[in-house]
Amino acid sequence: MQKEQLKIAIIGYGNMGRLITSIAPSLGIQVVSIIDPFVKDIEGVESSISAKTLKDADVCIDFSIPDVVVSNIEKISNLGKNIVIGTTNWKNKINYIEKITKEKKIGIIYGSNFSVGMNAFFSIIRDASKLINHLDEYDLFGYEMHHNRKIDSPSGTAKSLSRIIIDEIDRKNNEIFDRLNRKIEKNEFHFASIRSGNIPGTHVIGFDSFADTIELKHTARNREGFARGALKAAHWISHKEGLFDFQDIFKEMIFSRKEDN
């Protein structure tokens, strides 16, 4: 039996929203609504979240801005729609968002980075860190590079990578993202950020000893991996309830034997 076509609403019509809109049809997904109050004079773009604009949507994908994402979630949840959250820098509200999912009986999946490749990289870094945890001669470092139009520093991805290090390396329990004007402490993990030109998103985790250096690197050539991951997440969350981190369910999603549209 052929699966019913997934219908989505795009919240936020910036670079990611436009890319998701353009590739969704090739994945058998129909975009039924686009909402962005900051976009003017583009046919088909609505200005607000409402029962009318979300009437036909199964799942909403939010790539808006941090200042409005919680408000968006409140409005969408009141209409009983499941949500993919690609917007970052809202996790101080995560307990409140989890409460919303329970009260409204909806599903929400969020991620600092929906790229399939980056989530594979998260798993690789976690496995490598578990090994390095037993090799005390190695210290650790991280850095990221992005184009000069990126609005946050460090990125949500940098924070996720740093959290993996803190979770898996017993001798590291403090993340440092800012400039250091002193000697770094042994328990600190320093993650630096560079913003310049048109550099694609690049993230590096390094393990350094007296004898050698090991570096693991992920470089995004474009945004398509992010968009495809968000659409995979929309399929996955479409009939579920609860709050989920894309990183936590990534392997389940990839290795599931269920047919993927």
C-alpha positions in Angstrom: 0.0 0.0 0.0 1.4 3.4 -1.0 2.0 5.8 2.0 0.0 8.9 2.2 2.1 11.9 1.2 3.5 13.9 4.1 2.3 17.6 4.1 4.5 20.2 5.9 4.4 23.8 6.8 7.7 25.8 6.7 8.1 28.4 9.5 10.8 30.8 8.6 11.6 31.5 4.9 15.3 32.2 5.1 18.0 30.1 3.4 17.0 26.9 5.1 13.3 27.4 4.6 13.8 28.1 0.9 16.0 25.0 0.4 13.6 22.7 2.2 10.8 24.1 0.1 12.8 23.4 -3.1 13.8 19.8 -2.4 10.8 18.5 -0.5 8.9 17.5 -3.7 11.8 15.3 -4.8 11.4 13.4 -1.5 7.6 12.9 -1.9 6.8 15.7 0.6 4.3 18.5 -0.1 4.8 22.0 1.2 1.3 23.3 2.0 2.2 26.5 3.8 5.1 28.9 4.2 5.0 31.4 7.1 7.4 34.2 7.8 6.2 37.6 9.1 9.5 39.2 8.0 9.2 38.3 4.3 7.2 40.7 2.3 5.8 40.7 -1.3 6.5 37.0 -2.0 3.4 35.2 -3.3 2.4 32.3 -1.1 4.2 33.4 2.0 1.8 33.9 4.9 2.5 36.4 7.8 1.3 34.4 10.8 0.7 31.0 12.4 -3.0 30.3 12.5 -5.6 27.5 12.2 -6.0 28.6 8.6 -2.3 28.6 7.6 -1.7 25.2 9.3 -5.0 23.6 8.3 -3.5 21.1 5.9 -0.1 20.5 7.5 0.9 17.2 9.2 4.2 18.6 10.5 5.7 22.1 10.9 9.4 22.7 10.3 10.7 25.7 12.2 13.9 27.4 10.9 13.0 30.8 12.2 15.0 32.8 14.8 15.7 32.2 18.5 13.7 35.1 19.7 10.4 33.7 18.4 10.9 29.9 18.4 9.2 29.4 21.8 6.3 31.5 20.8 6.0 29.6 17.6 6.0 26.3 19.4 3.2 27.6 21.7 1.0 28.6 18.7 1.7 25.4 16.7 1.1 23.1 19.7 -2.2 24.8 20.4 -3.2 23.7 16.9 -2.2 20.1 17.6 0.6 19.9 15.0 3.9 18.1 15.4 7.1 20.1 15.0 10.7 19.8 13.8 12.8 22.6 15.4 16.0 23.5 13.5 16.3 26.8 15.3 18.9 26.8 18.0 19.7 28.8 21.2 16.4 28.1 23.0 17.4 25.1 25.1 17.2 27.0 28.4 13.4 26.5 27.8 13.6 22.8 27.2 11.7 21.8 30.4 8.9 24.1 29.4 8.9 22.7 25.8 8.7 19.2 27.2 5.8 20.2 29.3 4.0 21.5 26.2 4.5 18.2 24.4 2.9 16.3 27.3 0.0 18.7 27.7 -0.8 19.0 24.0 0.0 15.4 23.2 2.2 16.3 20.3 5.6 15.3 19.0 8.6 17.6 18.7 12.1 16.7 17.4 14.9 19.2 17.7 18.6 19.3 16.7 21.6 21.6 16.7 22.4 20.2 13.3 20.1 18.0 11.1 22.8 17.0 8.6 23.0 13.3 8.3 26.8 13.6 7.9 27.1 15.7 11.0 25.1 13.3 13.1 27.4 10.5 11.8 30.2 12.7 12.9 28.7 13.1 16.4 28.7 9.3 16.7 32.3 9.1 15.5 33.4 11.7 18.0 31.6 9.9 20.8 33.2 6.6 20.0 36.6 8.1 19.6 36.2 10.0 22.9 35.4 6.8 24.8 38.7 5.4 23.5 40.7 8.5 24.3 39.2 8.6 27.8 41.5 5.7 28.6 44.6 7.4 27.1 45.6 10.0 29.6 48.5 11.3 27.5 46.1 12.9 25.1 44.7 16.4 25.6 41.8 17.6 23.5 40.8 20.7 21.5 38.1 21.8 19.1 37.5 24.6 16.6 34.9 25.6 14.0 35.0 27.9 10.9 32.0 29.5 9.3 31.2 32.3 6.8 30.9 35.8 8.1 27.1 35.9 7.8 26.6 33.4 10.6 24.8 35.1 13.5 25.8 32.9 16.4 29.2 32.0 17.9 29.8 29.3 19.1 27.3 27.5 16.9 24.8 25.0 18.3 26.9 22.3 16.6 30.0 23.4 18.5 28.1 23.2 21.7 26.9 19.7 20.9 30.4 18.5 20.1 31.7 20.0 23.3 29.0 18.4 25.3 30.0 15.0 23.9 33.6 15.6 25.0 32.5 16.6 28.5 30.2 13.6 28.7 32.8 11.0 27.6 36.2 12.4 28.9 36.4 12.0 32.6 39.3 14.5 32.9 37.3 17.3 31.1 34.4 18.8 33.0 34.3 22.5 31.8 33.7 23.9 28.4 35.5 27.1 27.4 34.3 28.9 24.2 35.7 32.4 25.0 39.2 33.8 24.6 41.6 32.7 27.3 44.0 35.3 28.9 45.5 32.7 31.1 46.9 29.2 31.1 44.2 26.7 30.4 43.4 24.2 33.2 43.6 20.5 32.7 39.9 20.0 33.3 39.0 22.5 30.6 38.1 21.8 27.0 38.7 24.8 24.7 36.6 25.2 21.6 37.4 28.1 19.3 35.2 29.8 16.6 36.3 31.6 13.5 34.0 33.6 11.2 35.3 34.9 7.9 34.5 35.2 4.2 32.5 32.3 2.6 34.0 29.5 4.6 31.6 26.5 4.6 30.7 25.0 8.0 33.8 23.2 9.3 34.2 21.5 12.7 37.3 19.8 14.0 38.0 17.8 17.2 41.6 17.1 18.0 43.5 14.7 20.3 47.1 15.8 21.0 49.9 14.0 22.7 53.7 14.4 22.9 54.0 11.8 20.1 51.3 12.8 17.7 48.0 14.6 16.9 44.8 13.0 15.7 42.2 15.3 14.1 38.7 14.4 13.0 37.0 16.9 10.7 33.6 17.5 9.2 33.1 20.0 6.4 29.7 20.9 5.0 29.8 21.7 1.2 26.3 23.2 1.2 23.1 23.2 3.2 21.4 20.3 1.4 22.5 17.8 4.0 20.7 19.9 6.7 17.5 20.2 4.7 17.4 16.5 3.9 17.9 15.6 7.5 15.1 17.9 8.6 12.8 16.3 6.2 13.7 12.8 7.4 13.0 14.1 10.9 9.6 15.3 9.8 8.7 11.9 8.5 9.9 10.3 11.7 8.0 12.6 14.1 4.8 12.7 12.1 2.9 10.2 14.2 4.7 10.3 17.5 4.3 12.1 20.8 7.1 13.4 23.1 10.2 15.5 22.9 13.2 14.0 21.0 16.7 15.1 20.2 17.6 14.2 16.6 21.1 13.2 17.7 19.6 10.6 20.1 17.3 8.9 17.5 19.6 9.3 14.5 20.8 5.7 14.5 17.3 4.4 15.0 16.1 6.5 12.0 19.0 5.4 9.8 18.9 1.7 10.5 15.1 1.4 10.7 13.8 -1.2 8.2 10.6 0.8 7.7 10.2 2.1 4.1 11.4 5.6 3.8 9.6 7.9 1.3 
